[in-house]
Amino acid sequence: MLLVLTTLPDEDAARRIARDMVERGLAACVSIGAPVRSIYRWRGEIEEAFEIPLTIKTADACYDALEQALRAAHPYELPEIVALPVDRGLDAYLHWVDETTGTR
């Protein structure tokens, strides 16, 4: 299992992308977080923005297709897409993620 993290500029985009990933079977679940303030360097300037974080629960085997779908749907020129492996977890939940994404 992987946790894939990304941020979106607004709740509508976050909801649209989250629903699309689940409907396409690329994610078992997507959690939409509360707005966060991001401060970052972009093209030599310090920027500040409110963003909506997504935590995407998916199977490792789905990552390439998920990344491609996220890149195509994401409004940012350079979206944050970071995958973190899940080494341990409740066996039934991990099995559910695999079943839901069609990898088991």
GROMACS elastic network, one bead per residue, 0.5 to 0.9 nm:
[ bonds ]
;  ai    aj funct       b0    kb
    1    57     6  0.71819   500
    1    58     6  0.57833   500
    1    60     6  0.53630   500
    1    61     6  0.85854   500
    1    84     6  0.86569   500
    1    85     6  0.62026   500
    1    86     6  0.53792   500
    1    87     6  0.77987   500
    1    88     6  0.89808   500
    1    94     6  0.67241   500
    1    97     6  0.73246   500
    1    98     6  0.76288   500
    2    56     6  0.79359   500
    2    57     6  0.60247   500
    2    58     6  0.53950   500
    2    59     6  0.57999   500
    2    60     6  0.57338   500
    2    63     6  0.80500   500
    2    83     6  0.61388   500
    2    84     6  0.54808   500
    2    86     6  0.55007   500
    2    87     6  0.88847   500
    3    55     6  0.63369   500
    3    56     6  0.54910   500
    3    58     6  0.65445   500
    3    59     6  0.86695   500
    3    82     6  0.81569   500
    3    83     6  0.56209   500
    3    84     6  0.51239   500
    3    85     6  0.64263   500
    3    86     6  0.69540   500
    4    54     6  0.79741   500
    4    55     6  0.58058   500
    4    57     6  0.65631   500
    4    58     6  0.75235   500
    4    63     6  0.85477   500
    4    81     6  0.66492   500
    4    82     6  0.54772   500
    4    84     6  0.62565   500
    4    85     6  0.87265   500
    5    53     6  0.72175   500
    5    54     6  0.57660   500
    5    56     6  0.63111   500
    5    80     6  0.72338   500
    5    81     6  0.57266   500
    5    82     6  0.52021   500
    5    83     6  0.63900   500
    5    84     6  0.80975   500
    6    52     6  0.84749   500
    6    53     6  0.58713   500
    6    54     6  0.53619   500
    6    55     6  0.69344   500
    6    56     6  0.82464   500
    6    70     6  0.89839   500
    6    79     6  0.70925   500
    6    80     6  0.50407   500
    6    81     6  0.50690   500
    6    82     6  0.68033   500
    7    10     6  0.88638   500
    7    14     6  0.77838   500
    7    51     6  0.59385   500
    7    52     6  0.53219   500
    7    54     6  0.58736   500
    7    55     6  0.88771   500
    7    79     6  0.74660   500
    7    80     6  0.64866   500
    7    81     6  0.82300   500
    8    11     6  0.74589   500
    8    12     6  0.89623   500
    8    13     6  0.64127   500
    8    14     6  0.56805   500
    8    50     6  0.89268   500
    8    51     6  0.54829   500
    8    52     6  0.50562   500
    8    53     6  0.64008   500
    8    54     6  0.77156   500
    8    74     6  0.76312   500
    8    75     6  0.77144   500
    8    76     6  0.78956   500
    8    79     6  0.83343   500
    8    80     6  0.89857   500
    9    12     6  0.86981   500
    9    13     6  0.70562   500
    9    14     6  0.77667   500
    9    49     6  0.80576   500
    9    50     6  0.69126   500
    9    52     6  0.61863   500
    9    53     6  0.89916   500
    9    75     6  0.80235   500
    9    76     6  0.82671   500
   10    13     6  0.56208   500
   10    14     6  0.63292   500
   10    15     6  0.87864   500
   10    35     6  0.83779   500
   10    50     6  0.80900   500
   10    51     6  0.62708   500
   10    52     6  0.59312   500
   11    15     6  0.59749   500
   11    16     6  0.84318   500
   11    32     6  0.82938   500
   11    35     6  0.84774   500
   11    51     6  0.84421   500
   11    52     6  0.63009   500
   12    15     6  0.52084   500
   12    16     6  0.60768   500
   12    17     6  0.85952   500
   13    16     6  0.50941   500
   13    17     6  0.60839   500
   13    18     6  0.83982   500
   13    52     6  0.88856   500
   13    74     6  0.81609   500
   13    75     6  0.81979   500
   14    17     6  0.53615   500
   14    18     6  0.59609   500
   14    19     6  0.85172   500
   14    32     6  0.69365   500
   14    52     6  0.66760   500
   14    53     6  0.78048   500
   14    54     6  0.70697   500
   15    18     6  0.51059   500
   15    19     6  0.60389   500
   15    20     6  0.84674   500
   15    32     6  0.74011   500
   16    19     6  0.53748   500
   16    20     6  0.61645   500
   16    21     6  0.87592   500
   17    20     6  0.50313   500
   17    21     6  0.61771   500
   17    22     6  0.87180   500
   17    70     6  0.75393   500
   17    73     6  0.69198   500
   17    74     6  0.77876   500
   18    21     6  0.53385   500
   18    22     6  0.64426   500
   18    23     6  0.86491   500
   18    27     6  0.84556   500
   18    29     6  0.80997   500
   18    30     6  0.56259   500
   18    31     6  0.78398   500
   18    32     6  0.77425   500
   18    54     6  0.76595   500
   18    56     6  0.79270   500
   19    22     6  0.52705   500
   19    23     6  0.59713   500
   19    24     6  0.85107   500
   19    29     6  0.89626   500
   19    30     6  0.78692   500
   20    23     6  0.50817   500
   20    24     6  0.60325   500
   20    25     6  0.85634   500
   20    26     6  0.85677   500
   21    24     6  0.53243   500
   21    25     6  0.63500   500
   21    26     6  0.51983   500
   21    27     6  0.54642   500
   21    28     6  0.83337   500
   21    29     6  0.84450   500
   21    30     6  0.79471   500
   21    56     6  0.85803   500
   21    66     6  0.73265   500
   21    69     6  0.78099   500
   21    70     6  0.81306   500
   22    25     6  0.51131   500
   22    26     6  0.59379   500
   22    28     6  0.59203   500
   22    29     6  0.63348   500
   22    30     6  0.73016   500
   22   100     6  0.89773   500
   22   101     6  0.84975   500
   23    26     6  0.76775   500
   23    27     6  0.81260   500
   24    27     6  0.76897   500
   24   101     6  0.87555   500
   25    28     6  0.67936   500
   25    58     6  0.89710   500
   25    62     6  0.87125   500
   25   100     6  0.68703   500
   25   102     6  0.72666   500
   26    57     6  0.89430   500
   26    58     6  0.66202   500
   26    59     6  0.81158   500
   26    62     6  0.59194   500
   26    63     6  0.78965   500
   26    65     6  0.71982   500
   26    66     6  0.56528   500
   26    69     6  0.87400   500
   26   100     6  0.87294   500
   26   101     6  0.58490   500
   26   102     6  0.87373   500
   27    30     6  0.68570   500
   27    56     6  0.63629   500
   27    57     6  0.56713   500
   27    59     6  0.75204   500
   27    62     6  0.78831   500
   27    66     6  0.77455   500
   27    97     6  0.77939   500
   27   100     6  0.76597   500
   27   101     6  0.60704   500
   28    56     6  0.78273   500
   28    57     6  0.57838   500
   28    58     6  0.57481   500
   28    59     6  0.82418   500
   28    96     6  0.78395   500
   28    97     6  0.52955   500
   28    98     6  0.79233   500
   28    99     6  0.84515   500
   28   100     6  0.53672   500
   28   101     6  0.58298   500
   29    55     6  0.83426   500
   29    56     6  0.61281   500
   29    57     6  0.53581   500
   29    58     6  0.74326   500
   29    97     6  0.79992   500
   29   100     6  0.89131   500
   30    54     6  0.65221   500
   30    55     6  0.56045   500
   30    57     6  0.61531   500
   30    58     6  0.88416   500
   31    53     6  0.82836   500
   31    54     6  0.56407   500
   31    55     6  0.51169   500
   31    56     6  0.64916   500
   31    57     6  0.83336   500
   32    52     6  0.70511   500
   32    53     6  0.60865   500
   32    55     6  0.67037   500
   32    56     6  0.88161   500
   33    36     6  0.83636   500
   33    52     6  0.61207   500
   33    53     6  0.51737   500
   33    54     6  0.60969   500
   33    55     6  0.77856   500
   34    51     6  0.85367   500
   34    52     6  0.62183   500
   34    53     6  0.70731   500
   35    50     6  0.61803   500
   35    51     6  0.54143   500
   35    53     6  0.69726   500
   36    49     6  0.82466   500
   36    50     6  0.54915   500
   36    51     6  0.54076   500
   36    52     6  0.63551   500
   36    53     6  0.73535   500
   37    48     6  0.69450   500
   37    49     6  0.56550   500
   37    51     6  0.63062   500
   37    52     6  0.89197   500
   38    47     6  0.80595   500
   38    48     6  0.56178   500
   38    49     6  0.53599   500
   38    50     6  0.61267   500
   38    51     6  0.68367   500
   39    46     6  0.70116   500
   39    47     6  0.56780   500
   39    49     6  0.66917   500
   39    50     6  0.89438   500
   40    45     6  0.82515   500
   40    46     6  0.56837   500
   40    47     6  0.53652   500
   40    48     6  0.65262   500
   40    49     6  0.87162   500
   41    44     6  0.61325   500
   41    45     6  0.53949   500
   41    47     6  0.59168   500
   41    48     6  0.87728   500
   42    45     6  0.53778   500
   42    46     6  0.63841   500
   42    47     6  0.66157   500
   43    46     6  0.84564   500
   57    97     6  0.71759   500
   58    61     6  0.83254   500
   58    62     6  0.66225   500
   58    63     6  0.73667   500
   58    66     6  0.85496   500
   58    97     6  0.62535   500
   58    98     6  0.75390   500
   58   100     6  0.87767   500
   58   101     6  0.69036   500
   59    62     6  0.54111   500
   59    63     6  0.69604   500
   59    94     6  0.86808   500
   59    97     6  0.64834   500
   59    98     6  0.57694   500
   59   101     6  0.66858   500
   59   102     6  0.87996   500
   59   103     6  0.69956   500
   60    63     6  0.54542   500
   60    64     6  0.85704   500
   60    85     6  0.80220   500
   60    98     6  0.89562   500
   60   103     6  0.88341   500
   61    64     6  0.74866   500
   61    65     6  0.86139   500
   61   101     6  0.89785   500
   61   103     6  0.68679   500
   62    65     6  0.56634   500
   62    66     6  0.59597   500
   62    67     6  0.85822   500
   62   101     6  0.74451   500
   62   102     6  0.89954   500
   62   103     6  0.79019   500
   63    67     6  0.59455   500
   63    68     6  0.84985   500
   63    83     6  0.82321   500
   64    67     6  0.52111   500
   64    68     6  0.62283   500
   64    69     6  0.86552   500
   65    68     6  0.51126   500
   65    69     6  0.61332   500
   65    70     6  0.85407   500
   66    69     6  0.51084   500
   66    70     6  0.60152   500
   66    71     6  0.85187   500
   67    70     6  0.50630   500
   67    71     6  0.60650   500
   67    72     6  0.85574   500
   67    81     6  0.73314   500
   68    71     6  0.52207   500
   68    72     6  0.62377   500
   68    73     6  0.87199   500
   69    72     6  0.51488   500
   69    73     6  0.61728   500
   69    74     6  0.83819   500
   70    73     6  0.51838   500
   70    74     6  0.56331   500
   70    79     6  0.85752   500
   70    81     6  0.81303   500
   71    74     6  0.52832   500
   71    75     6  0.83523   500
   71    76     6  0.85775   500
   71    77     6  0.89370   500
   71    78     6  0.85346   500
   71    79     6  0.72029   500
   71    81     6  0.85306   500
   72    75     6  0.83697   500
   74    77     6  0.80150   500
   74    78     6  0.87804   500
   74    79     6  0.68179   500
   75    78     6  0.87232   500
   75    79     6  0.78457   500
   76    79     6  0.52094   500
   76    80     6  0.86509   500
   78    81     6  0.89761   500
   86    89     6  0.72179   500
   88    91     6  0.82129   500
   88    94     6  0.86497   500
   89    92     6  0.85578   500
   89    93     6  0.73113   500
   89    94     6  0.66274   500
   90    93     6  0.53374   500
   90    94     6  0.62890   500
   90    95     6  0.86212   500
   91    94     6  0.51600   500
   91    95     6  0.60434   500
   91    96     6  0.85339   500
   92    95     6  0.50786   500
   92    96     6  0.61269   500
   92    97     6  0.87792   500
   93    97     6  0.63250   500
   93    98     6  0.87582   500
   94    97     6  0.51712   500
   94    98     6  0.64473   500
   94    99     6  0.87215   500
   95    98     6  0.51372   500
   95    99     6  0.61348   500
   95   100     6  0.85234   500
   95   104     6  0.77717   500
   96    99     6  0.50137   500
   96   100     6  0.58760   500
   96   101     6  0.84449   500
   97   100     6  0.51802   500
   97   101     6  0.61523   500
   97   102     6  0.84946   500
   97   103     6  0.84705   500
   97   104     6  0.89321   500
   98   101     6  0.53495   500
   98   102     6  0.60809   500
   98   103     6  0.50208   500
   98   104     6  0.52603   500
   99   102     6  0.50457   500
   99   103     6  0.60552   500
   99   104     6  0.52197   500
  100   103     6  0.77322   500
  100   104     6  0.84594   500
  101   104     6  0.79867   500
